[in-house]
Amino acid sequence: MGSVYDRVKVIVVKELKVDESEVSPAADFVQLKTETWDMELLLIALEEEFSIEISYEESGRLYVSSIGDVVACIERLLAEQEAA
């Protein structure tokens, strides 16, 4: 199993149908021309991959964030799960 970033990158490429070279920690979803529905599908895929639940509030923030922000969010949620 790869790093959180590597796993997120694979899912972003698959779900958003973008070239792998376009995906970096600094890339944001506006740059990737992500539509609302695509973002919803991406978040569902991320929740399934990492066995987490991304809140409605959090998902709204992630829509206007970068790939790095998504990775940080997932790492935080995973750490919270481990601590519980």
N, C-alpha and C positions, 0 to 999 in steps of 0.2 A: 504494500500500500504506500503511495507516494505522500508527499507533504500536502497540507491543506491547500496551498497555492496550486500545486500541480493538479490536484483533483478538481479544484474549482475551474482551472483553465480548460481542462478536458470538457467539462460540462458546459462552460460558456461557448466554446467552439462548436460543440454539438447542438446546443439549444438555440443559439443565436445565428448559427450558420455563418460564422465569420472565420477568416483566415487566422491560423494560430499566431502568425506574426503580428496581428493587430492587438493581441491580448497581452497586457503587461500589468504589473501592479498599479501603474499610473493611469492606465486607460480607463475612461469613464463610459458609462452606458449611453450618454448623449453622443459621444464620439463614435460609438459602435452602432449608432442609429437604432437603438432598441425601442421597440414599440411597447406599449403598456402590456398587451397580452403576452408578448415574448418574455417580458420581465416576470410576469406571473408564472409562466411555465418554467422559467429558469429557477425561480425561488422554490417551486415545488420540487424540482429535480435536486436542488441543493439540500432541501429538507430530507428528502429520501436518501440521498447519498450519505449524509452525515447523521441521520437519525436525530434531527433537531426540529424545533418548532420556531419559526421566525414570526414574531408578532406583527400585527397589522401596522403598528407605528414604526417598527423597525424596517419593515418592507418599504414603506414610503420613503424613509431616509435613504435606503439602499438604492432606490431607483435613480437618485441624482448623485450617486457616489462613484467611487472608483472600484476597480477589481480588488485593489489592496484593502479598501474599506470593507468589502464583503468578506475577504479572508480574515480580517481582524474581528469582524462580527462573529463569524463561525468559530474562530478560535476561542473567543470569549464565551460563547454559548456551550462549547464543548467543555471548557474549564468549569463552568457553572454546573454542568451535568456531573462531572467527576467529583465535584465538591459536595454534591447533594447526597 
